[in-house]
Amino acid sequence: MVNRQKYYNYISDRIEILSSKIKLNGKLNLLDLNIHSETLYRDLLNILYNYNLQPSNIGKANAEAIDLIDVEQKIVVQVSSTATKAKINDTLKKEKIKGLSESGYNIRFIFIANEAKNLRGKSYTNEYNISFDSNYDILDKSTILEAILQLPIDRITAVYDLIQKEFGEKPNTLKLSSNLAIIVNFLSKENLYDVSNIIQLNDYGIEEKIIFNDLSDIKESTFDEYKIYYGILDRIYGEFIREGTNKTLSVFRKITSFYEKEIPNRELTNVEKFFNIIGKVEEHVLKSDLIREIPEEEIDMCIRIIVVDAFVRCKIFKNPRGYSHVVT
C-alpha cells in the first residue's frame, strides 16, 4: 500500500496543478495548454478504460464536436475546460453527432479544469439520440482520480510513469542509486529457506548486548528470527567489497545515521527506537524503483534481516564492554 499511496499522491498533485494552470491561462486567453492536455488525457483514458483513443482531426482541419475517437469500441470524447450545461447541449446538437449516433457511438465529456459534479444526472437536449448517460459519461479530475485510485498496482504504476514523463521531471538520483535498495534486491533473490551453511555467531555476546540495551522483549521474535541470515548477508557484502565498491560501507553508514537520530529521544524505549530504525530504512528503500517488483512482505523481511545484522555487527546501539561481533 505504500507504493500505491506514493504514486497516487504524485498523480493527484500534478493533475491538480495542471487544472489550476488551465484555469489561470484561460482567464488570460492562453489556450496552448488545453491542446497539450488533450494528448495527456487521451493517453490517461486509454490506460484507465482500456480505450484506443486517437485524435479525431488527423488529416482534417477540425473534427466538429469531438476531440478523440476509438473506432473499434465506438467511443468519442470531447475534452474541454468549460464545464457548463450549455457546452454539452451545444455539442450534442452538432451535425456531426447525427452520423456518430447512426453508427452506434457513445459520447463522453471530460472537463479538465473545473469539476462537473453539478452536471451529472441532469437532462440534456440529445436530439440525435447518441448514446450518452449524464451520470456516467461526464468526467472531471475528481472522477479520473477516483478511477485511478481503484486501479491494480501495475496500471497505477503505468499512470504514474505517464504523468512523470509528461511533466518532464528529472529522475530522482535516490531512485537510481540507493545502495540499501540494492542490498534488499540481492537479498530478496536468495533462498532464505536454505541456511545449511549458517555461520555460528557468538550468541552469548549478542544476548549480552540485547540485555544491555533493554531489547530482551524482542529477542525471540526479532533477533533470534533474523540473525540466522548473517552468513547470506555476509556473502553479499563480501562480494561488493571484493569488487572494490563502497556499497557495504555506505549501507552501514546509512543505518547508523538512522540510529543516531533516535538517540536524543529520551521518551522512547529502545524497542521503539529499534522499530523506528526499521521504519526509516523501509521508507528510504521504498523510494527506489529498483524494488518495485518485490512484494512488500519480502521487502519488510529483508529490511529486518539487514537491521538485525547491523545490530550484530555493532553498527547500532551501545556495546557492552568487551563485546565483539566476531563469529565463533
SEDO-637224 format. One record per residue (C-alpha): residue number from 1; z, x negated, y. Coordinates in Angstrom, 3 decimals, always signed. Each point is the difference from the previous one (the first is absolute). Example, Ala and Ser with C-alpha at 12.3 -4.5 7.8 and 13.67 -1.06 7.14 Angstrom:
2
+------+----------+----------+----------+
: resi :        w :        u :        v :
+------+----------+----------+----------+
:    1 :   +7.800 :  -12.300 :   -4.500 :
:    2 :   -0.660 :   -1.370 :   +3.440 :
+------+----------+----------+----------+
This chain:
328
+------+----------+----------+----------+
: resi :        w :        u :        v :
+------+----------+----------+----------+
:    1 :   +0.000 :   +0.000 :   +0.000 :
:    2 :   +0.482 :   -2.974 :   +2.339 :
:    3 :   -3.707 :   -0.851 :   +0.090 :
:    4 :   -0.963 :   +3.658 :   +0.452 :
:    5 :   +2.294 :   +0.323 :   +3.016 :
:    6 :   -1.244 :   -3.262 :   +1.497 :
:    7 :   -3.640 :   +1.024 :   -0.345 :
:    8 :   +0.588 :   +3.525 :   +1.297 :
:    9 :   +1.941 :   -1.211 :   +3.051 :
:   10 :   -2.800 :   -2.406 :   +0.872 :
:   11 :   -2.697 :   +2.679 :   -0.423 :
:   12 :   +1.841 :   +2.679 :   +1.983 :
:   13 :   +0.734 :   -2.414 :   +2.863 :
:   14 :   -3.679 :   -0.956 :   +0.325 :
:   15 :   -1.280 :   +3.568 :   -0.217 :
:   16 :   +2.499 :   +1.018 :   +2.686 :
:   17 :   -1.126 :   -2.892 :   +2.216 :
:   18 :   -3.645 :   +0.961 :   -0.526 :
:   19 :   +0.746 :   +3.640 :   +0.868 :
:   20 :   +1.763 :   -0.995 :   +3.217 :
:   21 :   -2.852 :   -2.285 :   +1.058 :
:   22 :   -2.583 :   +2.714 :   -0.633 :
:   23 :   +1.933 :   +2.452 :   +2.173 :
:   24 :   +0.421 :   -2.560 :   +2.797 :
:   25 :   -3.655 :   -1.074 :   -0.092 :
:   26 :   -1.075 :   +3.633 :   -0.021 :
:   27 :   +1.746 :   +0.555 :   +3.325 :
:   28 :   -2.022 :   -2.921 :   +1.362 :
:   29 :   -3.208 :   +1.326 :   -1.591 :
:   30 :   -0.237 :   -3.090 :   -2.219 :
:   31 :   -1.352 :   +1.243 :   -3.339 :
:   32 :   -1.012 :   -3.172 :   -1.862 :
:   33 :   +3.206 :   +0.074 :   -2.041 :
:   34 :   -0.900 :   +3.491 :   -1.259 :
:   35 :   -3.173 :   -1.381 :   -1.550 :
:   36 :   +1.836 :   -2.818 :   -1.770 :
:   37 :   +2.712 :   +2.418 :   -1.144 :
:   38 :   -2.630 :   +2.162 :   -1.674 :
:   39 :   -0.839 :   -2.916 :   -2.288 :
:   40 :   +3.669 :   -0.676 :   -0.736 :
:   41 :   +0.685 :   +3.619 :   -0.883 :
:   42 :   -3.123 :   +0.161 :   -2.139 :
:   43 :   +1.346 :   -2.808 :   -2.183 :
:   44 :   +3.507 :   +1.442 :   +0.083 :
:   45 :   -1.126 :   +3.462 :   -1.151 :
:   46 :   -2.069 :   -1.593 :   -2.746 :
:   47 :   +3.138 :   -1.665 :   -1.376 :
:   48 :   +2.254 :   +3.022 :   +0.466 :
:   49 :   -2.260 :   +2.656 :   -1.494 :
:   50 :   -2.427 :   -2.025 :   -2.117 :
:   51 :   -2.857 :   +0.986 :   +2.310 :
:   52 :   -3.190 :   -1.932 :   +0.590 :
:   53 :   -0.383 :   +0.846 :   +3.668 :
:   54 :   -2.798 :   -1.619 :   +1.967 :
:   55 :   -1.042 :   +0.339 :   +3.662 :
:   56 :   -2.116 :   +3.118 :   +0.354 :
:   57 :   -2.144 :   -1.453 :   +2.764 :
:   58 :   -1.542 :   -2.910 :   -1.913 :
:   59 :   -3.651 :   -0.049 :   +0.982 :
:   60 :   +0.533 :   +2.780 :   +2.541 :
:   61 :   +0.810 :   +0.047 :   +3.679 :
:   62 :   +2.877 :   +2.393 :   -0.691 :
:   63 :   +1.124 :   +2.372 :   -2.728 :
:   64 :   +1.067 :   +3.159 :   +1.743 :
:   65 :   +3.501 :   +1.265 :   -0.844 :
:   66 :   +0.925 :   -2.573 :   -2.652 :
:   67 :   +0.875 :   -3.690 :   -0.073 :
:   68 :   +0.459 :   -0.798 :   -3.706 :
:   69 :   -1.578 :   +1.364 :   -3.145 :
:   70 :   +0.548 :   -0.314 :   -3.747 :
:   71 :   -3.219 :   +1.251 :   -1.552 :
:   72 :   +1.237 :   -0.045 :   -3.596 :
:   73 :   +3.232 :   +1.934 :   +0.593 :
:   74 :   -1.546 :   +2.101 :   +2.803 :
:   75 :   +2.623 :   -0.858 :   +2.606 :
:   76 :   -0.643 :   -0.375 :   +3.729 :
:   77 :   +2.582 :   -1.234 :   +2.496 :
:   78 :   +0.190 :   +0.132 :   +3.755 :
:   79 :   +2.143 :   -2.720 :   +1.560 :
:   80 :   +1.340 :   +0.897 :   +3.432 :
:   81 :   +2.713 :   -0.929 :   +2.463 :
:   82 :   -0.048 :   +3.504 :   +1.511 :
:   83 :   +2.285 :   +2.276 :   -2.009 :
:   84 :   -0.731 :   +3.513 :   +1.256 :
:   85 :   -1.009 :   +3.329 :   -1.495 :
:   86 :   -3.050 :   +0.013 :   +2.267 :
:   87 :   -1.127 :   -3.317 :   -1.479 :
:   88 :   +0.055 :   +1.436 :   -3.520 :
:   89 :   -1.743 :   +3.234 :   +1.026 :
:   90 :   -2.700 :   -1.905 :   +1.894 :
:   91 :   -0.694 :   -2.102 :   -3.082 :
:   92 :   -0.101 :   +2.959 :   -2.386 :
:   93 :   -2.650 :   +1.792 :   +2.073 :
:   94 :   -2.419 :   -2.958 :   +0.098 :
:   95 :   -3.388 :   +0.640 :   -1.568 :
:   96 :   +0.490 :   -2.948 :   -2.334 :
:   97 :   +2.929 :   +1.809 :   -1.662 :
:   98 :   -2.314 :   +2.744 :   -1.271 :
:   99 :   -1.979 :   -2.406 :   -2.187 :
:  100 :   +3.157 :   -1.719 :   -1.223 :
:  101 :   +1.510 :   +3.358 :   -0.935 :
:  102 :   -3.094 :   +1.028 :   -1.929 :
:  103 :   +0.153 :   -3.323 :   -1.871 :
:  104 :   +3.614 :   +0.631 :   -1.058 :
:  105 :   +1.776 :   -2.542 :   +2.217 :
:  106 :   +3.677 :   +0.050 :   +0.972 :
:  107 :   +0.892 :   -1.075 :   +3.542 :
:  108 :   +3.178 :   -1.822 :   +0.986 :
:  109 :   +1.276 :   -1.065 :   +3.416 :
:  110 :   +2.122 :   -3.063 :   +0.684 :
:  111 :   +1.630 :   -0.408 :   +3.388 :
:  112 :   +0.837 :   -3.644 :   +0.640 :
:  113 :   +2.035 :   +0.233 :   +3.204 :
:  114 :   +2.131 :   +3.118 :   +0.334 :
:  115 :   +1.710 :   +1.897 :   -2.796 :
:  116 :   -1.714 :   +3.210 :   -1.126 :
:  117 :   +2.781 :   +1.941 :   -1.714 :
:  118 :   -0.402 :   +2.863 :   +2.501 :
:  119 :   -3.622 :   +0.393 :   -1.138 :
:  120 :   +0.719 :   +0.401 :   -3.713 :
:  121 :   +0.207 :   +3.489 :   -1.450 :
:  122 :   -1.895 :   +1.664 :   +2.847 :
:  123 :   -3.248 :   +2.005 :   -0.124 :
:  124 :   -3.252 :   -1.472 :   +1.281 :
:  125 :   -3.478 :   +1.283 :   +0.740 :
:  126 :   -1.804 :   -1.147 :   -3.125 :
:  127 :   -3.230 :   +1.960 :   +0.416 :
:  128 :   -1.920 :   -2.033 :   -2.617 :
:  129 :   +2.825 :   +0.290 :   -2.545 :
:  130 :   +0.107 :   -3.688 :   -0.811 :
:  131 :   +2.838 :   -0.874 :   -2.370 :
:  132 :   +2.990 :   -0.607 :   +2.289 :
:  133 :   +3.721 :   +0.647 :   -0.472 :
:  134 :   +1.961 :   -0.610 :   +3.187 :
:  135 :   +3.188 :   -0.587 :   -2.001 :
:  136 :   -1.557 :   -2.852 :   -1.970 :
:  137 :   -3.044 :   -1.267 :   +1.905 :
:  138 :   +1.621 :   -0.924 :   +3.321 :
:  139 :   +1.408 :   -3.519 :   -0.191 :
:  140 :   +1.840 :   -2.203 :   +2.474 :
:  141 :   +2.046 :   -3.200 :   -0.097 :
:  142 :   +3.028 :   +1.834 :   -1.438 :
:  143 :   -1.871 :   +1.505 :   -2.948 :
:  144 :   -1.748 :   -3.321 :   -0.605 :
:  145 :   +3.315 :   -1.893 :   -0.061 :
:  146 :   +1.523 :   +2.614 :   -2.287 :
:  147 :   -2.935 :   -0.418 :   -2.403 :
:  148 :   +0.371 :   -3.796 :   +0.136 :
:  149 :   +3.694 :   +0.224 :   -0.860 :
:  150 :   -0.830 :   +1.907 :   -3.195 :
:  151 :   -2.562 :   -2.540 :   -1.239 :
:  152 :   +0.646 :   -2.153 :   -3.084 :
:  153 :   +0.892 :   -3.570 :   +0.905 :
:  154 :   -3.452 :   -1.445 :   -0.752 :
:  155 :   -1.696 :   +2.384 :   +2.428 :
:  156 :   +2.634 :   -0.308 :   +2.726 :
:  157 :   -0.579 :   -3.749 :   -0.304 :
:  158 :   -3.739 :   +0.610 :   +0.513 :
:  159 :   +0.783 :   +1.975 :   +3.184 :
:  160 :   +2.313 :   -2.797 :   +1.166 :
:  161 :   -2.745 :   -2.574 :   -0.536 :
:  162 :   -2.512 :   +2.162 :   +1.877 :
:  163 :   +2.265 :   +0.488 :   +3.017 :
:  164 :   +0.894 :   -3.680 :   +0.087 :
:  165 :   -3.664 :   -1.024 :   -0.041 :
:  166 :   -0.972 :   +2.542 :   +2.662 :
:  167 :   +2.736 :   -1.156 :   +2.351 :
:  168 :   -1.077 :   -3.586 :   -0.529 :
:  169 :   +3.448 :   -1.462 :   -0.427 :
:  170 :   +0.351 :   -3.528 :   -1.264 :
:  171 :   +1.702 :   -0.337 :   -3.388 :
:  172 :   +3.686 :   -0.782 :   +0.209 :
:  173 :   +0.462 :   -3.608 :   -1.175 :
:  174 :   +3.102 :   +1.067 :   -1.909 :
:  175 :   -2.137 :   +2.314 :   -2.121 :
:  176 :   -2.114 :   -2.940 :   -1.064 :
:  177 :   +2.559 :   -2.755 :   -0.413 :
:  178 :   +3.446 :   +1.245 :   -1.034 :
:  179 :   +1.182 :   -2.535 :   -2.577 :
:  180 :   +2.695 :   +2.373 :   -1.192 :
:  181 :   -2.747 :   +2.518 :   -0.768 :
:  182 :   -1.922 :   -2.699 :   -1.862 :
:  183 :   +3.058 :   -0.712 :   -2.176 :
:  184 :   +0.491 :   +3.735 :   -0.669 :
:  185 :   -3.665 :   +0.262 :   -0.938 :
:  186 :   +0.257 :   -2.879 :   -2.487 :
:  187 :   +3.282 :   +1.252 :   -1.413 :
:  188 :   -1.418 :   +3.508 :   -0.517 :
:  189 :   -2.667 :   -1.454 :   -2.292 :
:  190 :   +2.558 :   -1.651 :   -2.283 :
:  191 :   +1.133 :   +1.536 :   -3.298 :
:  192 :   +3.638 :   +0.646 :   +0.886 :
:  193 :   +0.712 :   +1.310 :   -3.493 :
:  194 :   -0.433 :   -3.533 :   -1.298 :
:  195 :   +2.984 :   -2.158 :   +0.934 :
:  196 :   -0.080 :   -1.946 :   -3.249 :
:  197 :   -0.116 :   -3.291 :   +1.897 :
:  198 :   +2.933 :   +0.948 :   +2.206 :
:  199 :   +1.621 :   -2.881 :   +1.838 :
:  200 :   +3.744 :   -0.164 :   -0.589 :
:  201 :   +1.819 :   +0.162 :   +3.302 :
:  202 :   +3.496 :   -1.082 :   +0.856 :
:  203 :   +1.433 :   +3.492 :   -0.449 :
:  204 :   +3.524 :   -1.128 :   +0.802 :
:  205 :   -1.134 :   -1.412 :   +3.331 :
:  206 :   -2.016 :   +3.132 :   +0.861 :
:  207 :   +2.916 :   +2.278 :   -0.847 :
:  208 :   +2.299 :   -2.155 :   +2.113 :
:  209 :   -2.360 :   +0.380 :   +2.965 :
:  210 :   -0.247 :   +3.765 :   -0.560 :
:  211 :   +3.804 :   +0.320 :   +0.059 :
:  212 :   +0.315 :   -2.354 :   +2.969 :
:  213 :   -2.356 :   +2.249 :   +2.029 :
:  214 :   +1.556 :   +3.331 :   -1.091 :
:  215 :   -3.144 :   +1.085 :   -1.847 :
:  216 :   +1.623 :   +0.821 :   -3.336 :
:  217 :   -0.840 :   +3.706 :   +0.314 :
:  218 :   -3.696 :   -0.783 :   -0.542 :
:  219 :   +0.357 :   -2.842 :   -2.478 :
:  220 :   -1.196 :   +1.948 :   -3.037 :
:  221 :   -2.467 :   +2.351 :   +1.684 :
:  222 :   -1.683 :   -2.624 :   +2.156 :
:  223 :   +0.821 :   -3.646 :   -0.735 :
:  224 :   +0.163 :   +0.243 :   -3.811 :
:  225 :   -3.059 :   +2.256 :   +0.007 :
:  226 :   -2.288 :   -2.277 :   +2.021 :
:  227 :   +1.239 :   -3.582 :   -0.397 :
:  228 :   -1.700 :   -0.167 :   -3.431 :
:  229 :   -3.346 :   -0.330 :   +1.790 :
:  230 :   +1.009 :   -3.276 :   +1.644 :
:  231 :   -2.278 :   -1.976 :   -2.325 :
:  232 :   -3.110 :   +2.098 :   +0.761 :
:  233 :   +0.545 :   -0.290 :   +3.734 :
:  234 :   +0.832 :   -3.696 :   -0.333 :
:  235 :   -3.379 :   -0.573 :   -1.670 :
:  236 :   -1.825 :   +1.876 :   +2.799 :
:  237 :   +1.816 :   -2.017 :   +2.655 :
:  238 :   -0.691 :   -3.208 :   -1.929 :
:  239 :   -3.741 :   +0.696 :   -0.098 :
:  240 :   -0.085 :   +0.398 :   +3.773 :
:  241 :   +1.965 :   -3.215 :   +0.492 :
:  242 :   -2.406 :   -1.920 :   -2.252 :
:  243 :   -2.899 :   +1.345 :   +2.068 :
:  244 :   +1.623 :   -1.504 :   +3.066 :
:  245 :   +0.448 :   +3.354 :   +1.778 :
:  246 :   +2.985 :   +1.092 :   +2.046 :
:  247 :   +0.146 :   +3.521 :   -1.453 :
:  248 :   +3.231 :   -0.599 :   -1.909 :
:  249 :   +1.797 :   -1.565 :   +2.966 :
:  250 :   -1.161 :   +2.707 :   +2.392 :
:  251 :   +1.159 :   +2.747 :   -2.396 :
:  252 :   +3.489 :   -1.511 :   -0.201 :
:  253 :   +0.155 :   -0.460 :   +3.772 :
:  254 :   -1.054 :   +3.600 :   +0.605 :
:  255 :   +2.618 :   +1.433 :   -2.350 :
:  256 :   +2.637 :   -2.261 :   +1.565 :
:  257 :   -0.977 :   +1.293 :   +3.454 :
:  258 :   +0.594 :   +3.585 :   -1.167 :
:  259 :   +3.438 :   -1.039 :   -1.300 :
:  260 :   +0.897 :   -1.754 :   +3.254 :
:  261 :   -0.646 :   +3.212 :   +1.927 :
:  262 :   +2.498 :   +1.803 :   -2.233 :
:  263 :   +2.833 :   -2.513 :   +0.414 :
:  264 :   +1.256 :   +1.107 :   +3.467 :
:  265 :   +0.478 :   +3.624 :   -1.051 :
:  266 :   +3.703 :   +0.132 :   -0.886 :
:  267 :   -0.050 :   +3.742 :   -0.673 :
:  268 :   -2.154 :   -0.315 :   -3.125 :
:  269 :   +1.153 :   -1.088 :   -3.427 :
:  270 :   -1.848 :   -2.828 :   -1.709 :
:  271 :   -1.438 :   +2.502 :   -2.475 :
:  272 :   -1.498 :   +1.924 :   +2.929 :
:  273 :   -1.314 :   -3.235 :   +1.500 :
:  274 :   -1.577 :   -0.969 :   -3.319 :
:  275 :   -1.906 :   +3.280 :   -0.224 :
:  276 :   -0.959 :   -0.275 :   +3.671 :
:  277 :   -1.658 :   -3.315 :   -0.838 :
:  278 :   -1.927 :   +1.680 :   -2.815 :
:  279 :   -1.057 :   +2.732 :   +2.440 :
:  280 :   -1.165 :   -2.503 :   +2.619 :
:  281 :   -1.970 :   -1.999 :   -2.556 :
:  282 :   -1.640 :   +3.212 :   -1.190 :
:  283 :   -0.824 :   +1.083 :   +3.549 :
:  284 :   -1.550 :   -3.417 :   +0.640 :
:  285 :   -2.008 :   +0.009 :   -3.231 :
:  286 :   -1.336 :   +3.537 :   +0.437 :
:  287 :   -1.819 :   -1.099 :   +3.154 :
:  288 :   -2.362 :   -2.022 :   -2.175 :
:  289 :   -3.205 :   +1.559 :   -1.339 :
:  290 :   +0.260 :   -2.443 :   -2.889 :
:  291 :   +2.365 :   +2.294 :   -1.900 :
:  292 :   -1.737 :   +3.282 :   +0.803 :
:  293 :   -0.891 :   +0.626 :   -3.637 :
:  294 :   +3.479 :   -0.786 :   -1.411 :
:  295 :   +2.183 :   +3.070 :   -0.753 :
:  296 :   +3.043 :   +0.244 :   +2.256 :
:  297 :   +2.431 :   -0.139 :   -2.934 :
:  298 :   -1.474 :   -3.346 :   -1.090 :
:  299 :   +0.164 :   -1.328 :   +3.548 :
:  300 :   +3.685 :   +0.940 :   +0.203 :
:  301 :   +0.722 :   -1.664 :   -3.363 :
:  302 :   -1.814 :   -3.207 :   +0.971 :
:  303 :   +1.852 :   -0.193 :   +3.311 :
:  304 :   +3.371 :   +0.376 :   -1.738 :
:  305 :   -0.959 :   -2.840 :   -2.354 :
:  306 :   -0.925 :   -2.187 :   +2.980 :
:  307 :   +3.188 :   +0.741 :   +1.965 :
:  308 :   +2.305 :   -0.499 :   -3.008 :
:  309 :   -1.824 :   -3.267 :   -0.665 :
:  310 :   +0.592 :   -1.067 :   +3.619 :
:  311 :   +3.717 :   +0.708 :   -0.508 :
:  312 :   +0.057 :   -2.127 :   -3.168 :
:  313 :   -1.815 :   -2.836 :   +1.812 :
:  314 :   +2.593 :   -0.011 :   +2.799 :
:  315 :   -2.413 :   +1.277 :   +2.667 :
:  316 :   +2.191 :   +2.943 :   +0.981 :
:  317 :   +3.786 :   +0.649 :   +0.117 :
:  318 :   +2.801 :   -2.538 :   -0.020 :
:  319 :   +0.524 :   -2.434 :   -2.848 :
:  320 :   +3.376 :   -0.709 :   -1.616 :
:  321 :   +0.992 :   -3.635 :   +0.135 :
:  322 :   -1.932 :   -1.937 :   -2.589 :
:  323 :   -2.431 :   +2.846 :   -0.795 :
:  324 :   -3.516 :   -1.066 :   -0.998 :
:  325 :   -2.892 :   +2.060 :   -1.300 :
:  326 :   -1.115 :   -2.662 :   -2.457 :
:  327 :   -0.931 :   +1.261 :   -3.435 :
:  328 :   +1.985 :   -0.733 :   -3.095 :
+------+----------+----------+----------+
